[in-house]
């Protein structure tokens, strides 16, 4: 056993590392779980945590989202960023599996220090690969909670790596020390040396200094998240019609919404359901304008059992689409995800002539709401009211239906945009 090796401390580090990593991937994979038959079981355990965080203004931001998930971004930067999330996830998981195969095959055919492949330039390429994959997931399911857990995961990776390197140096001596001196820990040595010079994280860095460094890194991550959130909100395809704020799921629908929503608001069944929001400075009405078969509409309101994706048994298909085709879940509707037959294509053609408008009441929770951007304030309260289906060409109202409070997933905090 190497000198100064403490089995209890090592077990705690590994348990803490594994727990942090598992929690990160559980949170980041939330969307994939949401569309699986295990959603109800998952939220029976996880939703109390989200609701507890959602109770206080001090922690409610952790459940909020910082990048668009329900709208198709028309901003090129946001489009590239979302595609990058899929690339990082796929690339990171591929790198992890390649390195894992190399390590375990090496134990059989070439025992000793792994120095081939990515191990030629990195000492912990598996950790680096998982970090890239987790960053991709944080982009794809962008809760602030995911960012915080991502920083915790990186911290445990660093602590665990230092412990592993001490044991490797004790076991292999000068040969490992020479290997360590010519390679980077998580990044190529020339790149990593820049961070070492700035942060001073060498092998003998005091533990409290490491903790302070990662706490600062967490602040940086969260600050970037809030910056991206503000950028996202400012770039949303929104219009103002009478006293109602209208957000279009697809940017190309903005001009259509401008002509159809006034006809919707003029309908008597709609007027009696909407009191004038200008009468109350702490209240606004937000309308989501979307294709009638928009597959993620259950995140906005409970519009019917067919949009409870965890009951549709198409989990694998939707997961593949979500990762490999970043915007398919936003643009292809029911025909792309919940069916694939000739009748569904015919239904798709019929649905193409309709639009759905979901009305949501926004309460300022004691603070005035002065602009459409305040509709997405983290501490504002949201209450789905009803939805309207309207014909695209004739502007005829096809149906008006009240919705229960909450979304298809009940009280689970869901994306706002």
C-alpha positions in Angstrom: 0.0 0.0 0.0 1.5 3.4 -0.9 2.7 5.6 1.9 0.1 7.9 3.5 -2.7 6.0 1.8 -5.9 6.4 3.8 -8.5 3.9 2.7 -11.4 5.7 4.5 -10.5 9.1 3.0 -10.1 7.5 -0.5 -13.5 5.8 -0.2 -15.1 9.1 0.8 -13.5 10.9 -2.1 -14.7 8.2 -4.5 -18.2 8.2 -3.0 -18.4 12.0 -3.2 -17.1 12.0 -6.7 -19.5 9.3 -7.9 -22.4 11.0 -6.1 -21.7 14.4 -7.7 -21.3 12.9 -11.1 -24.4 10.8 -10.8 -26.4 13.8 -9.6 -25.2 16.0 -12.5 -26.1 13.4 -15.1 -29.5 12.8 -13.5 -30.3 16.5 -13.6 -28.8 16.9 -17.1 -30.7 13.8 -18.4 -33.9 15.1 -16.9 -35.4 15.8 -20.3 -34.7 12.3 -21.5 -36.3 10.9 -18.3 -39.3 13.3 -18.8 -40.2 11.5 -22.0 -39.7 8.0 -20.7 -42.3 5.8 -18.9 -40.2 6.3 -15.7 -41.1 10.0 -15.5 -43.7 9.7 -12.8 -41.4 7.6 -10.6 -38.4 9.9 -11.3 -40.4 13.1 -10.3 -41.8 11.5 -7.2 -38.2 11.5 -6.0 -36.7 14.5 -7.8 -39.6 17.0 -7.9 -39.6 17.6 -4.2 -36.0 18.9 -4.5 -36.9 21.2 -7.4 -40.0 22.5 -5.5 -38.0 23.1 -2.3 -35.4 25.1 -4.3 -38.3 26.9 -6.1 -39.9 28.1 -2.8 -37.2 30.7 -1.9 -36.1 33.7 -4.1 -32.6 32.9 -2.9 -32.6 29.5 -4.6 -35.4 29.7 -7.2 -32.8 30.6 -9.9 -31.3 27.2 -9.6 -34.4 25.6 -11.2 -34.5 28.2 -14.0 -33.2 27.8 -17.6 -30.6 30.0 -19.2 -30.8 28.9 -22.9 -33.8 28.5 -25.2 -35.4 25.1 -25.1 -39.0 25.5 -26.3 -38.3 28.1 -29.0 -36.4 27.8 -32.2 -33.6 30.4 -31.9 -33.2 32.7 -34.9 -30.0 34.0 -33.5 -27.0 32.3 -35.1 -24.9 32.3 -31.9 -27.7 30.4 -30.0 -28.1 28.0 -32.9 -24.4 27.2 -33.0 -24.3 26.9 -29.2 -27.1 24.3 -29.2 -25.5 22.3 -31.9 -22.2 22.4 -30.0 -24.1 20.8 -27.0 -24.8 17.7 -29.1 -21.2 17.7 -30.5 -19.7 17.9 -27.0 -22.0 15.1 -25.7 -21.3 12.7 -28.5 -17.6 13.5 -28.7 -17.1 13.3 -24.9 -18.9 10.0 -24.6 -17.0 8.6 -27.5 -13.7 9.7 -26.0 -14.6 8.2 -22.7 -15.4 4.8 -24.2 -12.3 4.8 -26.3 -10.1 5.6 -23.3 -11.9 3.1 -21.1 -11.3 0.3 -23.7 -7.7 1.3 -23.9 -7.2 1.2 -20.1 -8.9 -2.2 -19.6 -7.3 -3.8 -22.6 -4.0 -2.4 -21.4 -4.4 -4.1 -18.0 -4.6 -7.4 -19.9 -2.0 -7.0 -22.6 0.3 -4.3 -21.4 0.2 -3.8 -17.6 1.7 -0.5 -16.3 1.3 3.1 -17.0 -1.1 3.9 -19.9 0.8 6.1 -22.3 -0.8 5.5 -25.6 -3.6 7.3 -27.5 -5.0 10.3 -25.6 -2.9 9.2 -22.6 0.2 10.3 -24.6 -0.8 13.9 -24.0 -3.3 13.7 -21.0 -3.1 11.9 -17.7 -6.8 11.8 -17.2 -8.5 11.8 -20.6 -11.5 9.8 -19.3 -12.3 12.6 -16.9 -11.7 15.2 -19.6 -14.1 13.3 -21.9 -16.8 13.1 -19.2 -16.4 16.8 -18.5 -16.9 17.6 -22.2 -20.0 15.3 -22.3 -21.4 16.9 -19.1 -20.9 20.4 -20.6 -22.8 19.3 -23.7 -25.6 18.1 -21.5 -25.6 21.5 -19.6 -26.2 23.2 -22.9 -28.9 20.8 -24.0 -30.8 20.9 -20.7 -29.7 24.3 -19.4 -30.9 24.6 -15.8 -28.7 26.7 -13.5 -28.6 23.7 -11.2 -26.8 21.8 -13.9 -24.1 24.5 -14.0 -23.5 24.4 -10.3 -23.3 20.6 -10.3 -20.9 20.7 -13.2 -18.5 22.8 -11.1 -18.9 20.3 -8.2 -18.1 17.5 -10.6 -15.0 19.2 -11.9 -13.9 19.8 -8.3 -14.2 16.1 -7.4 -12.4 15.1 -10.6 -9.5 17.3 -9.6 -9.4 16.0 -6.0 -9.7 12.4 -7.1 -7.0 12.8 -9.9 -4.5 14.3 -7.4 -5.1 11.3 -5.1 -4.7 8.8 -8.0 -1.4 10.5 -9.0 0.0 10.3 -5.6 -0.7 6.6 -5.5 0.7 6.1 -9.0 3.9 8.0 -8.1 4.3 5.8 -5.0 3.8 2.7 -7.1 5.8 3.4 -10.2 8.3 6.0 -8.9 10.4 8.0 -11.4 8.8 6.5 -14.5 5.4 7.9 -13.6 6.9 11.2 -12.3 8.6 11.7 -15.7 5.3 10.9 -17.5 3.5 13.4 -15.3 6.0 16.1 -16.0 5.6 15.8 -19.8 1.8 15.5 -19.9 -1.2 17.6 -19.0 -3.7 16.7 -16.3 -6.9 17.4 -18.2 -5.8 19.6 -21.0 -2.7 19.5 -23.3 0.3 20.7 -21.2 0.9 24.0 -23.2 -2.8 25.0 -22.6 -2.9 23.8 -19.0 0.2 25.6 -18.1 -1.6 28.9 -18.8 -4.3 28.0 -16.2 -1.6 26.8 -13.7 0.1 30.2 -14.0 -3.1 32.1 -13.5 -4.6 29.9 -10.7 -1.5 28.4 -9.2 -2.9 24.8 -9.1 0.1 22.7 -8.8 0.4 19.3 -7.3 1.0 20.7 -3.8 -1.7 23.4 -3.8 -3.4 23.7 -0.4 -6.8 22.1 -0.3 -8.6 25.3 0.9 -7.0 27.2 -2.0 -8.4 24.5 -4.4 -11.9 24.9 -2.8 -11.7 28.7 -3.2 -10.7 28.3 -6.8 -13.6 26.1 -7.7 -16.0 28.3 -5.8 -14.7 31.2 -7.9 -15.2 29.0 -11.0 -18.8 28.3 -9.9 -19.4 32.1 -9.8 -18.0 32.4 -13.3 -20.2 29.6 -14.6 -23.3 31.1 -13.0 -22.4 34.6 -14.3 -22.1 33.2 -17.8 -25.4 31.5 -17.4 -27.2 34.7 -16.4 -25.5 36.5 -19.3 -26.7 33.9 -21.7 -30.2 34.0 -20.2 -30.4 37.7 -20.7 -29.1 37.4 -24.2 -31.6 34.7 -24.9 -34.6 36.7 -23.6 -33.6 39.7 -25.6 -33.4 37.6 -28.8 -36.8 35.8 -28.4 -39.2 36.2 -31.3 -41.8 38.3 -29.5 -44.5 40.7 -30.5 -47.1 42.8 -28.6 -50.8 42.4 -29.7 -53.2 44.7 -27.9 -52.5 44.0 -24.2 -51.0 40.5 -24.7 -47.4 39.6 -25.1 -47.0 36.9 -27.8 -43.9 34.6 -28.1 -43.6 32.6 -31.3 -42.1 29.1 -31.0 -40.8 29.5 -34.6 -39.4 32.9 -35.7 -41.1 32.5 -39.1 -44.5 32.6 -37.3 -44.1 36.2 -36.1 -45.8 37.8 -39.1 -48.6 35.2 -39.0 -49.1 35.8 -35.3 -49.4 39.5 -35.9 -52.4 38.9 -38.2 -54.1 36.0 -36.4 -53.8 36.9 -32.7 -56.0 40.0 -33.0 -58.8 37.8 -34.4 -58.3 35.4 -31.5 -58.5 38.2 -28.9 -61.7 39.5 -30.5 -63.5 36.3 -29.9 -66.0 36.5 -27.1 -65.0 33.2 -25.5 -61.4 34.6 -25.3 -62.4 38.1 -24.1 -64.3 36.7 -21.1 -61.3 34.7 -20.1 -58.8 37.6 -20.1 -59.2 40.6 -17.9 -57.2 43.5 -19.1 -53.7 43.0 -17.7 -53.0 46.8 -17.9 -55.4 47.2 -15.0 -52.9 45.5 -12.8 -49.2 46.5 -13.1 -48.2 43.2 -11.4 -49.9 41.1 -14.0 -49.3 40.4 -17.7 -50.7 37.8 -20.1 -48.3 35.9 -22.2 -49.5 33.9 -25.3 -47.4 31.1 -26.8 -48.1 31.0 -30.6 -47.2 27.5 -31.9 -48.1 24.8 -34.4 -51.1 22.8 -33.2 -49.0 19.6 -33.1 -45.9 21.2 -31.4 -44.5 18.2 -29.6 -43.2 20.0 -26.4 -46.4 22.0 -25.7 -47.0 19.9 -22.6 -44.2 21.9 -20.9 -46.3 25.1 -21.2 -49.7 23.7 -20.2 -51.7 20.6 -19.9 -53.3 20.7 -23.4 -54.3 17.0 -23.5 -53.1 13.5 -22.9 -51.5 13.1 -26.4 -48.8 15.7 -25.3 -47.9 13.8 -22.2 -44.8 12.4 -23.8 -44.0 9.9 -21.0 -47.2 8.1 -22.1 -46.3 7.8 -25.8 -43.6 5.1 -25.6 -41.3 6.7 -28.2 -38.5 7.5 -25.8 -35.6 6.0 -27.8 -36.6 7.8 -31.0 -37.0 11.1 -29.3 -33.7 10.8 -27.5 -31.9 10.1 -30.8 -33.7 13.0 -32.4 -32.9 15.3 -29.5 -29.2 14.6 -29.6 -28.6 14.1 -33.4 -31.1 16.6 -34.7 -31.1 19.5 -32.2 -34.2 21.3 -33.4 -36.3 18.4 -34.7 -38.2 18.3 -31.4 -39.1 21.9 -32.0 -40.0 21.8 -35.7 -41.3 18.4 -36.7 -44.2 18.2 -34.4 -46.2 15.0 -33.7 -45.5 13.5 -37.1 -41.8 13.5 -36.4 -41.9 11.9 -33.0 -45.2 10.2 -32.0 -46.0 8.4 -35.2 -44.7 7.6 -38.6 -47.5 6.3 -40.7 -49.3 7.6 -43.8 -52.4 8.7 -41.8 -50.1 10.8 -39.5 -48.7 12.5 -42.6 -52.2 13.4 -43.7 -52.9 14.6 -40.2 -49.7 16.7 -40.4 -50.9 18.4 -43.6 -54.2 19.2 -41.8 -52.4 20.5 -38.7 -50.2 22.7 -40.9 -53.3 24.9 -41.5 -53.8 25.5 -37.8 -52.1 27.3 -35.0 -52.5 27.0 -31.3 -52.3 29.9 -28.9 -51.7 29.0 -25.2 -52.5 31.8 -22.7 -50.4 32.0 -19.5 -50.9 34.5 -16.7 -47.8 36.1 -15.3 -47.9 37.5 -11.7 -45.0 39.7 -10.6 -45.1 38.3 -7.1 -45.2 41.8 -5.6 -43.0 43.5 -8.2 -44.4 45.4 -11.2 -44.0 43.9 -14.7 -43.2 46.7 -17.0 -42.0 45.0 -20.2 -42.5 41.8 -22.1 -39.1 40.6 -21.0 -40.4 40.6 -17.4 -42.7 37.7 -18.4 -39.6 35.5 -18.0 -38.5 36.9 -14.7 -37.3 34.1 -12.5 -39.3 35.0 -9.5 -42.5 35.6 -11.4 -45.4 33.2 -11.0 -46.9 31.5 -14.1 -50.4 30.1 -14.4 -51.7 28.5 -17.6 -55.2 29.7 -18.4 -56.6 28.2 -21.6 -55.7 27.6 -25.3 -57.2 28.5 -28.6 -56.9 26.7 -32.0 -57.3 29.0 -35.0 -57.3 28.3 -38.7 -54.3 29.7 -40.5 -56.1 31.1 -43.6 -59.6 32.0 -42.4 -58.8 33.0 -38.8 -61.8 30.9 -37.7 -61.7 29.9 -34.0 -61.7 26.0 -34.0 -61.8 25.5 -30.2 -61.3 27.2 -26.9 -60.4 25.0 -24.0 -59.5 25.8 -20.4 -56.4 24.1 -18.9 -55.7 22.9 -15.4 -52.9 24.6 -13.5 -49.4 23.3 -14.0 -48.0 21.5 -17.0 -48.3 17.9 -18.2 -45.7 17.2 -15.5 -47.7 18.8 -12.8 -45.8 21.3 -10.6 -42.3 20.5 -12.1 -40.5 23.8 -13.0 -40.3 23.7 -16.8 -38.6 26.0 -19.3 -40.1 29.4 -20.0 -38.7 29.9 -23.5 
